[in-house]
Structures are given as structure tokens and as C-alpha cells.
Amino acid sequence: IGILLTLIIIFNTLRSDYPSERLLFWGVILTGVVSINDTFLGLGYLKYSFPLYFLGNTLEAIRFSNHFKIVSLKLIHSLRSNLEQTEEKYRTLFETSIDAILLFDPENGYVDCNPAALELFCIESKKQFEQLTPTDLSPQYQPDGTLSSTKAKKMIKKAFETGSNRFEWTHKRLNGEEFYARVLAAPVLINGKNILQGTIRDISNYKRTQEMMIQSEK
């Protein structure tokens, strides 16, 4: 009888993805039945005990396994929710930053940028941006006479080796206008891959003011 009841209850509870309430209901029923059975057995009204302990222990094992499953699913859901919230916060900061932010994959080139970057470099769309190369956004030479392509490789390498690299750079908009910029380059992990994030701020006005002050002191 106990084995038959066990099979019936197992089949009934496992039809639901979250059978905790069903298991709790049957657990209460079985606890009452076992208590009554033990009472009658102790008073001598029953000669043999019904094999309900096997049923109770089996049900308890199922209930524990199901509880563990639910807790695990809740933990996974919580971690996933936290990750999504973190990604949403990063995306919000990325999109609303007043500084231009570029994401650069050393193997595949530019992969993304924020609206401030499009405005700073006079780029019409992200699709157009993704077709560009670093040489498109820099003059051929930097002020020290070094080829931009050569110096850029050194700056990128230093950022990956040290974790970040802050430096000044002469950039070029798509309309050909050059401007001074302060750059912070740092590797970030995106989809399991190290991508270089460049945060760029136009400091042309600061440079002009600095030059005027130097000239006035002469």
C-alpha cells in the first residue's frame, strides 16, 4: 500500500514544475495518517503497522530535492538579474557620457561607440563608425613627428600591459579638422574577450588658453 501510494504521489507532484505546495499538502496529510496509525497501533487496535514510513521518507526526499532545485533556480535568476542590471547601468553611463567612448578590438577594429563619439568626430552613424580604422581618426603624424599608426600600437600595448594608459593625442574629425585630446585607454572584458575602451575628451580650448598664457608671459 505504501509503495503504491508513493508512486501515485510522486507522479502527481512531479507533473508540476514547482510542486512545493502539493508536497506540503501531502506531507501534512501523511503526517496525520502516520500519527493516527501509530496511536491505534499503540492502543492495540492494530496488529500491524501500515508501511507509511517508506512513503513519508520518500516524499521528504522528493520535497528536499525540489526545494534545492527551487533555491538553485532562484539563485541563478538573482545572479542573472544582477548581471542584467549591471549591464543596463553600464549601457546607460556609456550612452549618456559627455566624453566620447570608443570600443576597439585589436583583431577586428572598432566595435562600438557612444553618441558623444559620433558628435566629436563628425560621424553620421554607428554603422559608418564601425567601418573606420584608427588611422581615419588621426593625422598621419603626431606633434612629436612619430607616425600615428606606430605610436598608437605602443599606446595600445601599454594599456593592455599595465591595465590603463592616460595620454594626450592629436585626433582628426572626418571633416579633416584636427584637435587635441586627452585619452584614457583601458582594457575591458566583454563577452569573454578583452576589448580596449578609449575615453576621449577634446582639450583644444585648454591647449589654446595654455599657449596664450605662455605667449603673454614672454
Salt bridges, closest charged atoms under 4 A:
GLU60 OE2 - ARG63 NH2 2.62
GLU95 OE2 - ARG91 NH1 2.77
GLU95 OE2 - LYS126 NZ 3.32
ASP99 OD1 - ARG201 NE 2.82
ASP105 OD2 - LYS193 NZ 2.89
GLU107 OE1 - LYS193 NZ 3.43
ASP112 OD2 - ARG91 NH2 3.40
ASP112 OD1 - LYS126 NZ 3.28
ASP144 OD2 - LYS151 NZ 2.90
GLU161 OE2 - LYS157 NZ 3.99
GLU168 OE2 - ARG182 NH2 3.90
GLU168 OE1 - LYS207 NZ 2.85
GLU177 OE1 - ARG173 NE 3.29
ASP202 OD2 - ARG173 NH2 3.26
